[in-house]
Amino acid sequence: MRPDQASLAGDSAVTLYVHIPFCCRRCAYCGTFRVAEREPDFDPFLRAVAREFALRREESPAALARAPAAVYVGGGMPSLFDPKRLGALLAILREGAPWSAEAEVTLEVHPGSLDRDTAPALREAGFNRLHVRVQSFRNAELETLDRGYTAERAREAVLSAREAGFRAISLDLRYGIPGQTLDTWTTTLKEAIALGCEHVVCNQTAGREENLHDRLLRGHFPESALDEHLLAEYQAAARRLGEAGYEHYEVQSFARAGWASLYARAAWQRGTCHGFGPGAHSFEDGVRWRNAADLGAYLARLLEAGRQPPRERYRLSAENAAQEEIFLGLRQAAGLRWAAVARHLGTAPLAGLERKARLLSAQGFLEPIEGGVRLLPQAWFVAGSVVREMIRALEDRAA
Ligand code: SF4
């Protein structure tokens, strides 16, 4: 059993992220920065990350002298690389502060690259948590998504992780897939529960206009019927996973007791995060920055010029920081604390915010908690709209 996660996440936590952009698929819904290569050359990438990490330690010595609570290697498709190379990547990050045995070290995995050979090798490499991007346990839906594996293969991937001794297995599932019905979605949920995974993330695909998948889906439903369909799927997930003992701890995340994602929670609590690799995001001391999503520029700047990769940095204003507190607080079951807003803007805006919260509570969206407010379960599906209302109340005060 892990120690109390709350003691690891939060303001004081440092997390590390590496974005490995290589990927050999072209999923219709993908919005991630990726570079399509079947056999990418990992060695220059590894050398560039090592260089970036060394430069960052000079730039942020205090943060990177602290032991990370969580490390996350995502992509792209990081599991394209053999476990030894991924172990070499972790060794680079370990050159910072030594990690405790409780640190959560996660690898994002494509089910097609997880089997009885790779799973033990990934444990050996130093990972203790896998986020398996299953999406669906229905073959027709996997074909629609062009994922390149079958439901049977996805099951085997999860089972091989368990056999290899992974104690923390997280599944990425997707609802709103064109052709998916409430019944087929429920089948996928039941499979995830039967496999005994500790953590489940339910993503909704619809919503981005430019997304091919979204256009396909909207072709299947008139607008209002689509919303009802997505709501029914979302509610089915909350009900099924809740009945099976999962805590719905964030809008789209569910965990068995003690297995919430430390990495994600630290991000939602605005902890310090250092990201490496092209397209990676970072946050420290009120400054957010993102490395340019450009692999060529990333490699050239680090390996040829020995300099930081191109990146966009911006310091959050007090107003931006308070907006983030509202957005991130309300998406979690723990809710928004007024003190979090006051930390950035003082107590002046609280009267307007509390007034708006009382209105939204009377309408059945929010409920008061000690020193703050949180979404009612029936309002989680429309969390975005509630957040917008609350942020508007903050802006009205500034107008
Ligand atoms: S496997 Fe992941 S990164 Fe690659 S195209 Fe699909 S969603 Fe995007």
Residues whose N, C-alpha, C, O or C-beta is under 5 A from the ligand:
A	BS01	SF4	C23 R25 R26 C27 C30 T32 R34 G75 G76 M77
